Every structure is written in C-alpha cells, then in structure tokens.
Amino acid sequence: MARVFNFSAGPAALPLEVLEQARDEMVRDLKAGKGSAEFDKDMIPMLDRYVEQVKLLSHSLNDIDSLVASIPTEALRRDKAALEAKRSGTASQALKDEYSRSIGEIESQEKACADLEDQRELLRLRLGSSANALKQLKLDMARMKALPEAGEGQAIEAIRKKASELAGYMDDLRTGYEETAKDPYAELERLVAEADVRAARLPPSDEGASGDKSASR
C-alpha cells in the first residue's frame, strides 16, 4: 500500500525523508505512466535538484534554530537594564562612556537576534511553499493517471506548467539559501563572545571602582 504523506503538517513536521520518498514515488509514476518519455528527460533531474534545494534550506533552518536557542535574550535584557541604571547613577564620564559602549554592544546583539528571527521565518515560509508545490504536482500526476487516452496531451501540458512553477519555487529556494549565507551568524557569535569580555572588564559598581582607585594610591 502506498504511503500517505502528510504535506499539510507544515515544514517543521515534514522530515526530509518524506520529501525524498515522495520524489521516489513520483519518479516511479513518471517512468511507468503515460507519456513517460515526455517527462523523464526534464522532470526527474528537476525533482532531484528541487529536493536538494529543500535539504539545503532545511539544514540552514536547523542551524538558525540552534543558534537562536543558544542566545540568552532574557539575560541580555537584564544586563542592558542594569547598565542603563549604572550609567544614570554615576557622575564619572569615563564610566558613562564605558557603560554606553557596553549598552551599544548589547543593542547590536539584539538587532542580530531580530535579523535571525526574520530569516528563520522566511525559511519556514519557503519550506512550506516547497512542500505545497510538491504536493500539488503529485496530485496533478495522480489525476493524469486517471484520464482517458484522449486527454493525455492536455494532461501532459498541465503537468509541464506545474513543473515550470515548481522550477520557480526552486529558484526561490536557491535565493533563500544564498541569503542565509549573508545572515549575521558570524557577527552574532562575535558579539556574544564580546559580551563575555565586556562582563570581565566592566566594574560591578561605582563604589567598587572608587575602592580600586583608592587602593592604587
């Protein structure tokens, strides 16, 4: 019995093996069905490339998920609030400048986090589109198998149209994957590392700073 693929579950619930098995089933139908010579030349390589693009985006999405999960966003908010309070409470211009610099670093991290969240949503949407496109093509192929011989030519043209749309989705997927290479991964990781350096060099309070100055005299 043929396996039923739950395409409507959404990209997060759609494992890559399901897409690969759907691709394999479609290839079998292409080779065994009507007008197979019309399709084998173009459709099978296109399906292979399409699934590979989906794999690339899925791996990229997993990377973003892992990175976002590792970001201590709540701690960043607390650190920023504490630094702003210290900046307001000190009369030392040198400390004000240092606090402002540290606050700016946290704001850069927050901006990078927001950019990652946007990129993750973009990838989720593209993966959802890819699953829907594959589902539609599979349904069209099933309808073609049920058509009488007289309707075969029209069905082939309809499948070709859908294949062209699928190729368009594939271009979008490729664009989306290339965009992920420009994501602020390296920048965000650099900023997170700098946060540790900032915590080590920043005095805990004005009083601590004053005490250090007195001890040095």
Helices and strands as residue ranges (DSSP letters): G 7-9, G 11-13, H 16-32, H 36-70, H 73-89, H 93-146, G 149-151, H 152-180, H 185-201, H 206-216
